[in-house]
Amino acid sequence: MGVGGVQTEYRIVGGEGLTLCVLAPKANGISTKVWRFQYSWSEGGRRITRKWTIGKHPRISTKVAMKVAHELREQVDQGVDPVGERSARKAAIEADRRTFENLLDEYVAARRAQGLKSIDEIDRALRRHAVPRIGAMRPADVTRTDIEAVVEPLAAAGKLAMARHVITYLKGVYNYAIEDDPALGERYSLTENPAARVGRRRRGGVAKYGIPPARDRALSDTEIGQFLAVLDDASHGMSQDIRNIVRLLLLTGQRSGEVIEMSIAELDLDAATWRLPASRKKNGRSHLVPLSDPVVSILRDQIGDRRSGFVFPNAANANRPMDKRAPGRALHRLIK
């Protein structure tokens, strides 16, 4: 039994670092005896004590324990760190089991905790476009060719903007693991970013997924009037909420996400103002939006007698705003 009910170690004479450890007794008063090999190792400019568990006594005899301790001592004398080598092998085995999807899970959780505003958008895009192709791969095995295989279908479909976004998001995942959280990168055995040069412009050339020329085309006043007339026609099946969102986008010039996630608390309709808090602005600064009479009228009709919550609540959960993608889908159906 361990002396005084605590763990006790006895060094074996001639055992070359072999000790017999008597563990603290369990509830039944019985103590377990374990053979260990103990040695000193230099790490980071300081000496530390390493311990290698050989096995339980008496299942492993003194003779066998001394033989194992002798073999381990020879390794140490030759400059090998047995405990360190075993930990490295274990880490390598665990890294082999980890996939890109696992890395994405950890990245999303970390960045969401840090308050990255675009993390939901990044998560959706990568799970939709990257995970089906590289999700089951080890992140360290993903190559530039694999990344190109993810974005080429997008480019072929004319979705160059999304192709560029996906490349940027993948670069961000790898850069974060390698540079911002080295422990994460080490767990996944990451040393290089396979997305780093995907789509990059060669000297004198054009980037593969380059930004297309800016479009100067804008709706004329007549076309805007025609479009609003279509919105007023309920026969196309577009909900009143979405029609109001589209009207507000045209009349305020604000971002779609800002309009869709508008809360009643942000509005002062008597003063005809809408105060966007810093937490909802891309630039991180609050913004006061003056509202025209038509906008105030639309908002009064939309809010009715409600005093709190979202102006455009989610149909399934009033505590959340409408899905940001809903207006775009409705407009796509309208113009098909």
Buried (B, 14 or more C-beta within 10 A) or exposed (E): BBEEEEBBBEEBEEBBBBBBBBBBBEEEEEBBBBBBBBBEBEEEEEEEEBEBEBEEBEEBEBEEBBBBBBEBBEBBEEEEBBBEEEEEEEEEEEBEEBBBBBBBEBBBEBBBEEEBBEBEBBBEBBBEBBBEBBBEBBBBEBEBEBBBEBBEEBBEEEBBEBBBBBBBBBBBBBBBBBEBBEEBBBBBBBEEBBBBEBBEEEEEEEEBBEEEEEEEEEEEEEEEEEBBEBBEEEEEEBBEBBBBBBBBBBBBEBBBBBBBBBBBEBBEBEEBBBEBEEEBBEEEEEBEBEBEEEBBEBBEEBBEEEEEBBBBBEEEEEEEBBBBEBBEEBBEEBEE
